Amino acid sequence: MAYKITGQCISCDLCLSVCPTGAIKIVDGNRWIDPELCTNCVGSIHTVPQCQAGCPTCDGCVKQPTDYWEGWFATYNRVLAKLTNKEDYWERWFNCYS
């Protein structure tokens, strides 16, 4: 599963310099990841995809799902994790200040 660059990209070009396979290209001013060159940094010295790890926006580079339901569940789990983290934040706040 390759990664894709989303509309949240701020064109900082950090991903260009950290990609070990050179899969990130600039086409008409937009950043694009070639899915045939992208290896998700598997088999390299990196444990996480470098385009995602180096992105300052955190959502500028995301996994591109191979089918509809995989994408749907990935979005659902990401949103659920954000909601869960907010609940944990308030629980910690309450325990700290009560």
Backbone torsions as a table, in degrees:
resi	resn	phi	psi	omega
1	MET	NA	119.8	-179.5
2	ALA	-83.0	169.0	176.6
3	TYR	-100.9	161.1	175.7
4	LYS	-134.8	155.4	178.9
5	ILE	-98.6	127.5	-174.0
6	THR	-92.9	-178.6	178.2
7	GLY	-70.7	-9.1	178.6
8	GLN	-84.6	1.2	178.0
9	CYS	-63.6	133.7	180.0
10	ILE	-103.2	12.3	177.0
11	SER	57.7	42.4	-179.9
12	CYS	-84.3	-14.6	178.0
13	ASP	65.6	17.9	174.9
14	LEU	-66.4	-35.9	-178.0
15	CYS	-65.3	-31.3	179.4
16	LEU	-62.6	-38.8	-175.7
17	SER	-82.7	-21.9	-176.5
18	VAL	-97.5	-12.4	-178.2
19	CYS	-70.6	118.0	-177.4
20	PRO	-72.1	-20.2	-178.3
21	THR	-102.8	-4.9	-178.6
22	GLY	69.0	31.5	-176.4
23	ALA	-78.9	-14.8	-176.3
24	ILE	-89.7	125.3	-177.4
25	LYS	-123.4	157.6	173.3
26	ILE	-109.8	117.8	179.9
27	VAL	-122.9	117.3	-179.1
28	ASP	53.9	38.4	178.3
29	GLY	83.1	-3.5	178.9
30	ASN	-107.0	142.1	177.6
31	ARG	-81.8	142.5	-175.7
32	TRP	-145.7	139.1	178.6
33	ILE	-105.1	122.0	178.3
34	ASP	-73.3	114.0	-176.2
35	PRO	-65.9	-21.0	179.1
36	GLU	-79.4	-24.3	177.9
37	LEU	-94.3	-24.0	-177.8
38	CYS	-71.1	125.4	178.5
39	THR	-112.8	7.3	-174.8
40	ASN	59.8	20.6	-178.3
41	CYS	61.5	23.7	175.8
42	VAL	-78.8	136.8	179.6
43	GLY	84.2	8.2	177.1
44	SER	-113.5	-174.0	-179.6
45	ILE	-76.2	-8.7	-176.9
46	HIS	-90.1	143.4	178.7
47	THR	-95.9	-15.9	177.9
48	VAL	-130.9	154.9	176.3
49	PRO	-60.5	126.8	-173.5
50	GLN	-71.0	-28.6	178.3
51	CYS	-65.1	-39.6	179.6
52	GLN	-75.4	-39.9	-178.4
53	ALA	-67.0	-33.5	-177.4
54	GLY	-90.9	-5.4	-175.9
55	CYS	-73.9	122.1	-179.7
56	PRO	-72.5	-16.1	-179.4
57	THR	-91.1	-11.4	-179.8
58	CYS	69.7	-26.3	177.9
59	ASP	-119.6	14.3	179.5
60	GLY	-77.7	-21.0	-179.7
61	CYS	-135.6	115.0	-176.0
62	VAL	-131.5	162.1	176.9
63	LYS	-66.0	139.9	176.3
64	GLN	-97.4	115.2	-177.6
65	PRO	-67.9	150.1	-179.8
66	THR	-88.2	-24.4	175.4
67	ASP	-137.2	169.0	-173.8
68	TYR	-60.4	-49.4	-174.4
69	TRP	-69.4	-33.4	176.2
70	GLU	-63.1	-42.0	177.2
71	GLY	-66.1	-39.5	-179.7
72	TRP	-63.7	-47.6	-179.3
73	PHE	-68.6	-32.3	176.9
74	ALA	-64.6	-44.1	177.4
75	THR	-64.7	-44.1	179.6
76	TYR	-59.3	-47.4	-179.2
77	ASN	-65.8	-36.1	177.8
78	ARG	-65.6	-43.6	179.4
79	VAL	-67.6	-42.2	179.1
80	LEU	-62.2	-38.8	178.7
81	ALA	-64.5	-38.2	177.7
82	LYS	-65.0	-42.3	178.1
83	LEU	-65.0	-41.6	-179.8
84	THR	-65.2	-40.4	178.7
85	ASN	-63.8	-35.4	177.9
86	LYS	-66.7	-39.3	177.8
87	GLU	-64.1	-42.2	178.0
88	ASP	-61.9	-38.1	179.1
89	TYR	-60.7	-48.5	-178.2
90	TRP	-69.1	-33.9	175.5
91	GLU	-64.7	-42.8	177.1
92	ARG	-64.2	-40.7	179.0
93	TRP	-61.8	-46.6	-179.2
94	PHE	-62.3	-43.9	-179.5
95	ASN	-66.8	-32.1	-179.0
96	CYS	-74.6	-41.6	-173.0
97	TYR	-101.9	1.5	178.8
98	SER	-98.0	NA	NA
